[in-house]
């Protein structure tokens, strides 16, 4: 296989207005849409935004929280009754996750 042969694909979706804009740009440049997109994509560097460690921690907490909510829903849908202790744990978990999100948002806002 030749080293310069293009074999990798990326599918990009456009709405009607974006598509018309792309076609106009292609007509002006004399390039096909795929060629135009490839050249434009490679001439600019992507802006990389670092993810804060707090955000990563919160993502993990939200994943565990979502798992717990799914287990509670599954048990309630199966007709099981939630006792007071479990209900209090769910409420505490709700507060904890809400507080963590609020703290993080407060720190991220300018």
C-alpha positions in Angstrom: 0.0 0.0 0.0 1.3 3.4 -0.9 2.2 5.6 2.1 0.2 8.5 0.8 -3.0 6.6 0.1 -5.9 7.8 2.2 -7.7 5.0 4.0 -9.1 6.5 7.2 -12.5 8.1 7.3 -14.4 10.4 9.6 -18.1 11.0 9.2 -19.3 14.6 9.7 -22.9 15.6 9.8 -24.2 19.0 8.7 -27.6 20.7 9.1 -29.1 22.2 5.9 -27.6 25.7 6.6 -24.2 24.4 7.3 -24.2 22.2 4.2 -25.2 25.1 2.0 -22.4 27.2 3.6 -19.9 24.4 2.9 -21.0 24.0 -0.7 -20.6 27.7 -1.2 -17.1 27.6 0.2 -16.2 24.6 -1.9 -17.5 26.3 -5.1 -15.4 29.4 -4.3 -12.3 27.3 -3.6 -12.8 24.9 -6.5 -12.4 21.9 -4.1 -14.7 19.0 -3.4 -16.3 19.0 0.0 -14.1 16.1 1.4 -10.9 17.8 0.2 -12.0 21.2 1.5 -12.9 19.7 5.0 -9.6 17.7 5.1 -7.5 20.7 4.3 -9.3 23.0 6.7 -9.2 20.4 9.5 -5.5 20.0 9.2 -4.6 23.7 9.0 -5.9 24.4 12.5 -4.9 23.0 15.8 -7.6 21.9 18.2 -7.9 23.7 21.5 -7.3 21.3 24.3 -9.0 22.2 27.5 -7.5 20.4 30.5 -10.0 18.6 32.8 -9.7 19.5 36.4 -9.0 16.7 38.9 -12.2 17.8 40.7 -14.2 17.3 37.6 -12.8 13.8 37.1 -13.6 13.0 40.8 -17.1 14.3 40.4 -17.6 12.2 37.2 -16.7 9.1 39.3 -19.1 10.1 42.1 -21.9 10.7 39.6 -21.3 7.3 38.0 -21.6 5.6 41.4 -24.6 7.7 42.3 -26.3 6.8 39.1 -25.6 3.1 39.8 -27.2 3.5 43.2 -30.3 5.2 41.8 -30.7 2.4 39.3 -30.5 -0.2 42.0 -33.1 1.7 44.1 -35.4 2.1 41.1 -35.0 -1.6 40.2 -36.0 -2.7 43.8 -39.0 -0.3 43.9 -40.2 -1.4 40.5 -39.9 -5.0 41.7 -42.3 -4.2 44.5 -39.8 -4.1 47.3 -40.4 -1.6 50.0 -37.6 0.8 51.0 -37.0 1.1 54.7 -36.3 4.4 56.5 -32.6 3.8 56.8 -32.3 3.2 53.0 -34.4 6.2 52.3 -32.2 8.4 54.5 -29.1 7.1 52.7 -30.6 8.0 49.3 -31.5 11.5 50.6 -27.9 11.9 52.0 -26.5 10.8 48.7 -28.7 13.3 46.8 -27.5 16.1 49.1 -23.8 15.1 48.8 -23.9 14.9 45.0 -25.8 18.2 44.8 -23.4 19.9 47.2 -20.3 18.7 45.2 -21.8 19.9 41.9 -22.7 23.3 43.5 -19.1 23.7 44.9 -17.5 22.8 41.6 -19.7 25.2 39.6 -19.0 28.0 42.1 -15.3 27.4 41.6 -15.5 27.3 37.8 -17.6 30.4 37.3 -15.6 33.6 36.6 
